[in-house]
Amino acid sequence: MTEGEIRTLANEILGRTLGSSGYERVEVRPGFDHSGEPSLFVKAVFRPGSGVTDGGRLNGANADLRMRLMERGEDRFPYLDVEYPDDEVLIDDDELGHP
């Protein structure tokens, strides 16, 4: 499947399953997982003020996405990540250049 086809399908599924939780849009990036296998990195971006989404709903959305991709012949595994704009970004001292 093309990246555009995957994005369209993912947006349909995530919108349906996570829309009431503040889902806004999807980002899809092909790449390789920790084992070097071709994979899809799917990011569900939520609207500000959405709060944290129930883990069961996220797992269900990811399972639905995986099944629908497989039905269409896509072999790459989708790794679902979430982005909440209100989240505080934490970095450690090493990233700041401190010992």
MMTF fields as JSON, N, C-alpha, C and O atoms, coordinates in Angstrom:
{
  "mmtfVersion": "1.0.0",
  "mmtfProducer": "UNKNOWN",
  "numBonds": 395,
  "numAtoms": 396,
  "numGroups": 99,
  "numChains": 1,
  "numModels": 1,
  "chainsPerModel": [1],
  "groupsPerChain": [99],
  "chainIdList": ["A"],
  "bondAtomList": [4, 2, 8, 6, 12, 10, 16, 14, 20, 18, 24, 22, 28, 26, 32, 30, 36, 34, 40, 38, 44, 42, 48, 46, 52, 50, 56, 54, 60, 58, 64, 62, 68, 66, 72, 70, 76, 74, 80, 78, 84, 82, 88, 86, 92, 90, 96, 94, 100, 98, 104, 102, 108, 106, 112, 110, 116, 114, 120, 118, 124, 122, 128, 126, 132, 130, 136, 134, 140, 138, 144, 142, 148, 146, 152, 150, 156, 154, 160, 158, 164, 162, 168, 166, 172, 170, 176, 174, 180, 178, 184, 182, 188, 186, 192, 190, 196, 194, 200, 198, 204, 202, 208, 206, 212, 210, 216, 214, 220, 218, 224, 222, 228, 226, 232, 230, 236, 234, 240, 238, 244, 242, 248, 246, 252, 250, 256, 254, 260, 258, 264, 262, 268, 266, 272, 270, 276, 274, 280, 278, 284, 282, 288, 286, 292, 290, 296, 294, 300, 298, 304, 302, 308, 306, 312, 310, 316, 314, 320, 318, 324, 322, 328, 326, 332, 330, 336, 334, 340, 338, 344, 342, 348, 346, 352, 350, 356, 354, 360, 358, 364, 362, 368, 366, 372, 370, 376, 374, 380, 378, 384, 382, 388, 386, 392, 390],
  "bondOrderList": [1, 1, 1, 1, 1, 1, 1, 1, 1, 1, 1, 1, 1, 1, 1, 1, 1, 1, 1, 1, 1, 1, 1, 1, 1, 1, 1, 1, 1, 1, 1, 1, 1, 1, 1, 1, 1, 1, 1, 1, 1, 1, 1, 1, 1, 1, 1, 1, 1, 1, 1, 1, 1, 1, 1, 1, 1, 1, 1, 1, 1, 1, 1, 1, 1, 1, 1, 1, 1, 1, 1, 1, 1, 1, 1, 1, 1, 1, 1, 1, 1, 1, 1, 1, 1, 1, 1, 1, 1, 1, 1, 1, 1, 1, 1, 1, 1, 1],
  "groupList": [{"groupName": "MET", "atomNameList": ["N", "CA", "C", "O"], "elementList": ["N", "C", "C", "O"], "formalChargeList": [0, 0, 0, 0], "bondAtomList": [1, 0, 2, 1, 3, 2], "bondOrderList": [1, 1, 2], "singleLetterCode": "M", "chemCompType": "L-PEPTIDE LINKING"}, {"groupName": "THR", "atomNameList": ["N", "CA", "C", "O"], "elementList": ["N", "C", "C", "O"], "formalChargeList": [0, 0, 0, 0], "bondAtomList": [1, 0, 2, 1, 3, 2], "bondOrderList": [1, 1, 2], "singleLetterCode": "T", "chemCompType": "L-PEPTIDE LINKING"}, {"groupName": "GLU", "atomNameList": ["N", "CA", "C", "O"], "elementList": ["N", "C", "C", "O"], "formalChargeList": [0, 0, 0, 0], "bondAtomList": [1, 0, 2, 1, 3, 2], "bondOrderList": [1, 1, 2], "singleLetterCode": "E", "chemCompType": "L-PEPTIDE LINKING"}, {"groupName": "GLY", "atomNameList": ["N", "CA", "C", "O"], "elementList": ["N", "C", "C", "O"], "formalChargeList": [0, 0, 0, 0], "bondAtomList": [1, 0, 2, 1, 3, 2], "bondOrderList": [1, 1, 2], "singleLetterCode": "G", "chemCompType": "PEPTIDE LINKING"}, {"groupName": "ILE", "atomNameList": ["N", "CA", "C", "O"], "elementList": ["N", "C", "C", "O"], "formalChargeList": [0, 0, 0, 0], "bondAtomList": [1, 0, 2, 1, 3, 2], "bondOrderList": [1, 1, 2], "singleLetterCode": "I", "chemCompType": "L-PEPTIDE LINKING"}, {"groupName": "ARG", "atomNameList": ["N", "CA", "C", "O"], "elementList": ["N", "C", "C", "O"], "formalChargeList": [0, 0, 0, 0], "bondAtomList": [1, 0, 2, 1, 3, 2], "bondOrderList": [1, 1, 2], "singleLetterCode": "R", "chemCompType": "L-PEPTIDE LINKING"}, {"groupName": "LEU", "atomNameList": ["N", "CA", "C", "O"], "elementList": ["N", "C", "C", "O"], "formalChargeList": [0, 0, 0, 0], "bondAtomList": [1, 0, 2, 1, 3, 2], "bondOrderList": [1, 1, 2], "singleLetterCode": "L", "chemCompType": "L-PEPTIDE LINKING"}, {"groupName": "ALA", "atomNameList": ["N", "CA", "C", "O"], "elementList": ["N", "C", "C", "O"], "formalChargeList": [0, 0, 0, 0], "bondAtomList": [1, 0, 2, 1, 3, 2], "bondOrderList": [1, 1, 2], "singleLetterCode": "A", "chemCompType": "L-PEPTIDE LINKING"}, {"groupName": "ASN", "atomNameList": ["N", "CA", "C", "O"], "elementList": ["N", "C", "C", "O"], "formalChargeList": [0, 0, 0, 0], "bondAtomList": [1, 0, 2, 1, 3, 2], "bondOrderList": [1, 1, 2], "singleLetterCode": "N", "chemCompType": "L-PEPTIDE LINKING"}, {"groupName": "SER", "atomNameList": ["N", "CA", "C", "O"], "elementList": ["N", "C", "C", "O"], "formalChargeList": [0, 0, 0, 0], "bondAtomList": [1, 0, 2, 1, 3, 2], "bondOrderList": [1, 1, 2], "singleLetterCode": "S", "chemCompType": "L-PEPTIDE LINKING"}, {"groupName": "TYR", "atomNameList": ["N", "CA", "C", "O"], "elementList": ["N", "C", "C", "O"], "formalChargeList": [0, 0, 0, 0], "bondAtomList": [1, 0, 2, 1, 3, 2], "bondOrderList": [1, 1, 2], "singleLetterCode": "Y", "chemCompType": "L-PEPTIDE LINKING"}, {"groupName": "VAL", "atomNameList": ["N", "CA", "C", "O"], "elementList": ["N", "C", "C", "O"], "formalChargeList": [0, 0, 0, 0], "bondAtomList": [1, 0, 2, 1, 3, 2], "bondOrderList": [1, 1, 2], "singleLetterCode": "V", "chemCompType": "L-PEPTIDE LINKING"}, {"groupName": "PRO", "atomNameList": ["N", "CA", "C", "O"], "elementList": ["N", "C", "C", "O"], "formalChargeList": [0, 0, 0, 0], "bondAtomList": [1, 0, 2, 1, 3, 2], "bondOrderList": [1, 1, 2], "singleLetterCode": "P", "chemCompType": "L-PEPTIDE LINKING"}, {"groupName": "PHE", "atomNameList": ["N", "CA", "C", "O"], "elementList": ["N", "C", "C", "O"], "formalChargeList": [0, 0, 0, 0], "bondAtomList": [1, 0, 2, 1, 3, 2], "bondOrderList": [1, 1, 2], "singleLetterCode": "F", "chemCompType": "L-PEPTIDE LINKING"}, {"groupName": "ASP", "atomNameList": ["N", "CA", "C", "O"], "elementList": ["N", "C", "C", "O"], "formalChargeList": [0, 0, 0, 0], "bondAtomList": [1, 0, 2, 1, 3, 2], "bondOrderList": [1, 1, 2], "singleLetterCode": "D", "chemCompType": "L-PEPTIDE LINKING"}, {"groupName": "HIS", "atomNameList": ["N", "CA", "C", "O"], "elementList": ["N", "C", "C", "O"], "formalChargeList": [0, 0, 0, 0], "bondAtomList": [1, 0, 2, 1, 3, 2], "bondOrderList": [1, 1, 2], "singleLetterCode": "H", "chemCompType": "L-PEPTIDE LINKING"}, {"groupName": "LYS", "atomNameList": ["N", "CA", "C", "O"], "elementList": ["N", "C", "C", "O"], "formalChargeList": [0, 0, 0, 0], "bondAtomList": [1, 0, 2, 1, 3, 2], "bondOrderList": [1, 1, 2], "singleLetterCode": "K", "chemCompType": "L-PEPTIDE LINKING"}],
  "groupTypeList": [0, 1, 2, 3, 2, 4, 5, 1, 6, 7, 8, 2, 4, 6, 3, 5, 1, 6, 3, 9, 9, 3, 10, 2, 5, 11, 2, 11, 5, 12, 3, 13, 14, 15, 9, 3, 2, 12, 9, 6, 13, 11, 16, 7, 11, 13, 5, 12, 3, 9, 3, 11, 1, 14, 3, 3, 5, 6, 8, 3, 7, 8, 7, 14, 6, 5, 0, 5, 6, 0, 2, 5, 3, 2, 14, 5, 13, 12, 10, 6, 14, 11, 2, 10, 12, 14, 14, 2, 11, 6, 4, 14, 14, 14, 2, 6, 3, 15, 12],
  "groupIdList": [1, 2, 3, 4, 5, 6, 7, 8, 9, 10, 11, 12, 13, 14, 15, 16, 17, 18, 19, 20, 21, 22, 23, 24, 25, 26, 27, 28, 29, 30, 31, 32, 33, 34, 35, 36, 37, 38, 39, 40, 41, 42, 43, 44, 45, 46, 47, 48, 49, 50, 51, 52, 53, 54, 55, 56, 57, 58, 59, 60, 61, 62, 63, 64, 65, 66, 67, 68, 69, 70, 71, 72, 73, 74, 75, 76, 77, 78, 79, 80, 81, 82, 83, 84, 85, 86, 87, 88, 89, 90, 91, 92, 93, 94, 95, 96, 97, 98, 99],
  "secStructList": [7, 7, 2, 2, 2, 2, 2, 2, 2, 2, 2, 2, 2, 2, 2, 2, 2, 2, 4, 4, 4, 6, 3, 3, 3, 3, 3, 3, 3, 3, 3, 3, 7, 6, 6, 1, 7, 3, 3, 3, 3, 3, 3, 3, 3, 3, 7, 6, 6, 7, 7, 7, 7, 7, 2, 2, 2, 2, 2, 2, 2, 2, 2, 2, 2, 2, 2, 2, 2, 2, 2, 6, 6, 7, 7, 1, 3, 3, 3, 3, 3, 3, 3, 7, 6, 6, 1, 7, 7, 7, 7, 7, 2, 2, 2, 2, 6, 7, 7],
  "xCoordList": [0.845, 0.0, 0.885, 2.003, 0.365, 1.114, 0.942, 0.029, 1.822, 1.737, 0.413, -0.186, -0.047, -1.319, -2.504, -3.419, -2.488, -3.567, -3.591, -4.655, -2.41, -2.315, -2.807, -3.534, -2.415, -2.838, -4.37, -4.997, -4.962, -6.413, -7.123, -8.07, -6.663, -7.255, -7.083, -8.027, -5.883, -5.613, -6.471, -6.989, -6.625, -7.436, -8.9, -9.564, -9.392, -10.765, -10.949, -11.908, -10.038, -10.148, -9.956, -10.743, -8.925, -8.649, -9.727, -10.092, -10.237, -11.325, -12.567, -13.229, -12.878, -14.055, -13.874, -14.792, -12.703, -12.505, -12.042, -12.287, -11.376, -10.804, -11.344, -10.947, -12.245, -12.772, -13.389, -13.188, -14.13, -14.772, -13.766, -14.105, -12.544, -11.489, -10.617, -9.662, -10.942, -10.179, -9.189, -8.343, -9.285, -8.404, -8.56, -9.671, -7.408, -7.414, -6.924, -7.56, -5.792, -5.216, -4.197, -3.823, -3.758, -2.785, -1.546, -1.624, -0.419, 0.835, 1.357, 1.321, 1.84, 2.356, 3.771, 4.046, 4.66, 6.05, 6.519, 6.55, 6.888, 7.469, 8.885, 9.575, 9.311, 10.655, 10.934, 10.34, 11.85, 12.248, 12.155, 12.495, 11.687, 11.581, 12.94, 13.947, 12.964, 14.211, 14.901, 16.098, 14.162, 14.749, 15.138, 15.602, 14.95, 15.277, 14.18, 14.401, 12.992, 11.87, 11.148, 10.957, 10.747, 9.957, 8.691, 7.987, 8.412, 7.295, 6.646, 7.16, 5.516, 4.823, 4.725, 4.305, 5.108, 5.02, 3.872, 3.957, 2.804, 1.55, 1.375, 1.39, 1.209, 1.036, -0.357, -0.724, -1.132, -2.446, -2.236, -1.79, -2.556, -2.391, -3.751, -4.747, -3.782, -5.015, -5.071, -4.04, -6.278, -6.494, -6.036, -6.064, -5.615, -5.271, -6.451, -7.604, -6.158, -7.173, -7.878, -8.845, -7.415, -8.086, -7.929, -8.801, -6.852, -6.608, -6.082, -5.873, -5.874, -5.3, -6.414, -7.493, -6.143, -7.11, -6.982, -5.881, -8.099, -8.146, -7.286, -7.399, -6.43, -5.528, -6.252, -5.767, -7.396, -8.171, -8.653, -8.665, -9.046, -9.488, -8.318, -8.467, -7.153, -5.966, -5.574, -5.263, -5.59, -5.26, -6.255, -5.867, -7.526, -8.551, -8.362, -8.515, -8.028, -7.786, -6.584, -6.614, -5.534, -4.336, -4.621, -4.145, -5.391, -5.74, -6.598, -6.396, -7.554, -8.407, -7.564, -7.748, -6.651, -5.771, -4.944, -4.841, -4.365, -3.539, -4.35, -3.891, -5.547, -6.385, -6.78, -6.726, -7.17, -7.588, -6.418, -6.596, -5.226, -4.043, -3.727, -3.419, -3.801, -3.532, -4.535, -4.163, -5.811, -6.84, -6.526, -6.927, -5.813, -5.471, -4.068, -3.552, -3.468, -2.191, -0.962, 0.145, -1.124, 0.006, 0.654, -0.001, 1.955, 2.678, 3.353, 3.631, 3.621, 4.336, 3.454, 2.267, 4.062, 3.334, 3.203, 4.181, 1.987, 1.811, 2.055, 1.392, 2.995, 3.251, 2.534, 2.874, 1.536, 0.73, 1.315, 1.596, 1.49, 1.955, 0.921, 0.146, 0.903, -0.033, 0.72, 1.79, 0.139, 0.714, -0.387, -1.396, -0.168, -1.077, -0.354, 0.649, -0.843, -0.142, 0.085, 1.012, -0.756, -0.617, 0.438, 0.773, 0.973, 1.971, 3.225, 3.688, 3.751, 5.014, 6.133, 6.179, 7.029, 8.149, 9.262, 9.746, 9.661, 10.711, 12.003, 12.011, 13.083, 14.399, 15.324, 15.122, 16.339, 17.256, 18.456, 18.629, 19.269, 20.412, 21.392, 22.022, 21.531, 22.447, 22.054, 22.918, 20.753, 20.285, 20.525, 20.597, 20.646, 20.918, 22.421, 22.827, 23.226, 24.663, 25.242, 26.4, 24.457, 24.956, 25.436, 24.845, 26.492, 27.009, 26.067, 26.358],
  "yCoordList": [-1.184, 0.0, 1.241, 1.227, 2.304, 3.55, 4.247, 3.934, 5.182, 5.927, 6.688, 6.774, 7.239, 7.95, 7.039, 7.421, 5.844, 4.884, 4.479, 4.349, 4.284, 3.899, 5.039, 4.811, 6.262, 7.422, 7.571, 7.843, 7.39, 7.498, 6.443, 6.752, 5.203, 4.111, 4.345, 4.173, 4.734, 4.972, 6.116, 6.038, 7.166, 8.301, 7.881, 8.309, 7.053, 6.544, 5.74, 5.958, 4.824, 3.953, 4.742, 4.6, 5.567, 6.319, 7.36, 7.6, 7.975, 8.933, 8.28, 8.842, 7.09, 6.365, 5.889, 6.004, 5.361, 4.769, 5.758, 5.546, 6.834, 7.761, 9.188, 10.071, 9.414, 10.763, 11.403, 12.593, 10.642, 11.197, 11.484, 12.12, 11.018, 11.267, 12.462, 12.777, 13.132, 14.306, 14.072, 14.925, 12.916, 12.637, 13.73, 14.151, 14.184, 15.257, 14.82, 15.115, 14.117, 13.723, 12.609, 12.285, 12.03, 10.944, 11.33, 12.057, 10.834, 10.944, 9.528, 8.725, 9.221, 7.886, 8.025, 8.832, 7.22, 7.221, 5.782, 5.048, 5.365, 4.031, 4.021, 5.041, 2.881, 2.755, 1.316, 0.395, 1.133, -0.198, -0.275, 0.676, -1.428, -1.596, -1.971, -1.984, -2.273, -2.578, -3.828, -4.014, -4.687, -5.904, -5.713, -6.648, -4.508, -4.232, -4.61, -4.599, -4.946, -5.322, -4.072, -3.12, -4.068, -2.939, -2.772, -3.744, -1.558, -1.269, 0.05, 0.796, 0.323, 1.599, 2.253, 1.62, 3.5, 4.252, 5.243, 6.21, 4.969, 5.705, 6.541, 6.013, 7.856, 8.736, 9.342, 10.001, 9.118, 9.737, 11.032, 11.013, 12.152, 13.46, 13.906, 13.878, 14.318, 14.737, 16.254, 16.926, 16.781, 18.215, 18.629, 17.823, 19.884, 20.375, 20.197, 20.386, 19.836, 19.653, 18.308, 18.095, 17.404, 16.102, 15.212, 14.388, 15.357, 14.45, 13.119, 12.955, 12.197, 10.9, 9.968, 9.928, 9.223, 8.284, 6.933, 6.495, 6.289, 4.968, 3.993, 3.919, 3.25, 2.3, 1.216, 0.772, 0.789, -0.225, 0.268, -0.487, 1.523, 2.108, 2.222, 1.968, 2.606, 2.696, 1.325, 1.178, 0.329, -1.034, -1.54, -2.186, -1.255, -1.66, -0.994, -1.632, 0.291, 1.021, 0.439, 0.287, 0.116, -0.453, -1.835, -2.159, -2.649, -3.985, -3.882, -4.63, -2.958, -2.753, -2.294, -2.766, -1.381, -0.905, -2.043, -2.189, -2.836, -3.967, -4.935, -5.361, -5.276, -6.22, -5.659, -6.373, -4.413, -3.802, -3.686, -3.873, -3.381, -3.324, -4.701, -4.835, -5.725, -7.09, -7.517, -8.159, -7.159, -7.492, -6.896, -7.437, -5.791, -5.113, -5.475, -4.859, -6.476, -6.985, -6.297, -6.539, -5.444, -4.738, -5.627, -6.052, -5.908, -6.787, -6.055, -6.661, -4.767, -4.025, -3.843, -3.532, -4.043, -3.9, -2.425, -1.683, -1.984, -0.588, -0.405, -1.03, 0.445, 0.807, 2.119, 3.151, 2.075, 3.256, 4.023, 3.459, 5.315, 6.231, 7.35, 7.553, 8.06, 9.168, 10.442, 10.411, 11.555, 12.861, 13.745, 14.012, 14.186, 15.113, 16.457, 16.559, 17.493, 18.776, 19.393, 20.183, 19.04, 19.608, 18.923, 19.404, 17.797, 17.073, 17.917, 18.588, 17.866, 18.527, 17.653, 16.452, 18.252, 17.511, 17.502, 18.553, 16.313, 16.167, 15.762, 14.862, 16.413, 16.031, 15.88, 16.501, 15.053, 14.849, 15.784, 16.457, 15.816, 16.72, 16.468, 17.408, 15.22, 14.923, 15.665, 16.111, 15.8, 16.491, 17.996, 18.686, 18.504, 19.913, 20.216, 21.376, 19.181, 19.363, 19.4, 19.781, 19.008, 18.948, 17.548, 16.569, 17.446, 16.116, 15.373, 14.247],
  "zCoordList": [0.0, 0.0, 0.0, 0.515, -0.584, -0.582, 0.767, 1.531, 1.042, 2.293, 2.374, 3.447, 1.25, 1.223, 1.515, 2.244, 0.949, 1.21, 2.681, 3.287, 3.239, 4.654, 5.533, 6.5, 5.202, 5.984, 5.944, 6.967, 4.756, 4.62, 5.462, 6.184, 5.368, 6.138, 7.636, 8.407, 8.043, 9.464, 9.99, 11.104, 9.209, 9.639, 9.815, 10.759, 8.91, 9.011, 10.301, 11.042, 10.562, 11.735, 13.024, 13.959, 13.081, 14.302, 14.562, 15.713, 13.512, 13.685, 14.262, 15.135, 13.769, 14.246, 15.69, 16.503, 16.006, 17.331, 18.397, 19.585, 17.985, 18.958, 18.831, 19.591, 17.874, 17.627, 18.855, 19.097, 19.628, 20.82, 21.939, 22.937, 21.768, 22.764, 22.394, 23.104, 21.283, 20.883, 19.767, 19.496, 19.109, 17.97, 16.918, 16.595, 16.384, 15.391, 14.019, 13.007, 13.98, 12.692, 12.902, 14.029, 11.777, 11.818, 11.022, 10.032, 11.47, 10.732, 10.547, 11.479, 9.351, 9.041, 8.507, 7.619, 9.068, 8.609, 8.477, 9.465, 7.256, 7.11, 7.673, 7.649, 8.173, 8.72, 9.073, 8.514, 10.012, 10.442, 11.958, 12.662, 12.456, 13.905, 14.496, 13.789, 15.785, 16.492, 15.955, 16.176, 15.252, 14.665, 13.204, 12.551, 12.698, 11.307, 10.321, 9.11, 10.837, 9.974, 9.468, 10.225, 8.194, 7.687, 8.521, 8.795, 8.914, 9.814, 9.437, 8.605, 10.058, 9.908, 11.278, 12.247, 11.354, 12.597, 12.431, 11.675, 13.16, 13.036, 14.299, 15.411, 14.115, 15.265, 15.221, 14.248, 16.278, 16.436, 17.207, 18.354, 16.578, 17.203, 17.728, 17.005, 18.993, 19.642, 19.796, 19.798, 19.924, 20.115, 21.514, 22.444, 21.658, 22.999, 23.946, 23.558, 25.176, 26.198, 26.15, 26.881, 25.311, 25.164, 26.38, 26.655, 27.103, 28.222, 27.699, 26.497, 28.585, 28.232, 27.76, 28.351, 26.696, 26.131, 26.815, 27.149, 27.016, 27.62, 26.816, 25.592, 27.511, 26.863, 26.084, 25.043, 26.572, 25.87, 24.516, 23.544, 24.451, 23.174, 22.205, 21.01, 22.725, 21.867, 21.331, 20.149, 22.204, 21.77, 20.74, 19.766, 20.945, 19.991, 18.642, 17.6, 18.661, 17.414, 16.68, 15.459, 17.415, 16.796, 16.215, 15.127, 16.931, 16.434, 15.178, 14.222, 15.181, 14.006, 12.817, 11.695, 13.074, 12.005, 11.436, 10.219, 12.294, 11.845, 10.982, 9.923, 11.434, 10.697, 9.334, 8.332, 9.29, 8.018, 7.056, 5.852, 7.557, 6.694, 6.13, 4.945, 6.975, 6.52, 5.447, 4.465, 5.637, 4.65, 3.278, 2.247, 3.282, 2.027, 1.524, 0.591, 2.155, 1.686, 2.241, 1.759, 3.244, 3.844, 4.898, 5.85, 4.72, 5.636, 6.788, 7.823, 6.628, 7.671, 8.899, 8.794, 10.067, 11.326, 11.677, 11.596, 12.073, 12.48, 13.981, 14.809, 14.311, 15.706, 15.971, 15.392, 16.853, 17.135, 18.307, 19.364, 18.098, 19.136, 19.226, 18.291, 20.315, 20.486, 20.829, 21.438, 20.426, 20.754, 21.321, 20.668, 22.542, 23.199, 23.294, 23.999, 22.596, 22.58, 23.951, 24.13, 24.923, 26.269, 27.111, 28.193, 26.631, 27.411, 27.598, 26.676, 28.793, 29.08, 28.525, 28.792, 27.758, 27.201, 28.227, 28.649, 28.62, 29.618, 28.94, 28.1, 29.293, 28.788, 29.977, 31.021, 29.81, 30.923, 30.8, 29.784, 31.827, 31.883, 30.739, 30.256, 30.297, 29.192, 27.926, 27.171, 27.688, 26.495, 26.608, 25.591, 27.814, 28.015, 28.005, 28.076, 27.917, 27.937, 29.317, 29.492, 30.321, 31.699, 32.014, 31.558, 32.784, 33.161, 34.088, 34.491]
}
